[in-house]
Amino acid sequence: MIQNIFRGLQVYTGAYGLISKLKLWKYFVIPVIISVVVFAMIFVSAYGLSDNLGEWLAGIWIWETGKTTFTAISTFIGGIVIFAIGLILYKHIIMALSSPFMSPVSEKIEAYFTGKPAKNYVSTNFSKQLVRGIRIGLRNLSKELLYTLPILVLKLIPVVNIFSTVLLFLVQAYYAGFANMDYTLERHFKYKESVAFIRQHRGLAIGNGIGFLLLLLIPVVGVILVLPLSVTSASVIAVDLLFDDDEEIGFEPFDKIDLSK
């Protein structure tokens, strides 16, 4: 598992070069616009609601002594809760709406690494891709919230909240990587088959998702590059798994791949 997480992250090292080599930037224009708009809306909402949630949580403290300190802590926790939920919504909204635009990217990457045109083993088109993207998004959103809400409650417990932060990060990473890999798998598997396939390779999905979340930590630039780099990396991972008999990551690190072929 841990080894696959690092492998999933490793693929990011050459994603930018591959996008440029295959001239894929044009496919990301609309998804990037969606990403920036949705992130801005969620950031503004989180900033505005954190104080309200903090004050509501502070109402639990009925004593005057320590009221100011508890309010400050509650506001901070409220901000984390709002932002965590906002980040969950951000991921699933942009990935669902971007689904039809990501298929050409995945197809070109598959064709590049396999040396033959990508095939649709499952009947698909723009509308079907959008519906599947929304279905995957809703499914993952409900699952992620189911795991995230109890983890957020654990953040109220001293010491334990340190481990809950890591766990929350990994849960968010898994579902981000899940959606990124499905852009390729949607041509090869039906909905339930894709879910089972990614669950089998969850370490790689987590690795890809960690890269996704780390990119979002980069101010401004991260929101712009997060989809191009994460989707390209996930497509390479999915293609390798699909076309490698022993289902191990068989490609060399990007810095050793001949991008001139």
Disulfide bonds with the S-S distance in Angstrom:
none
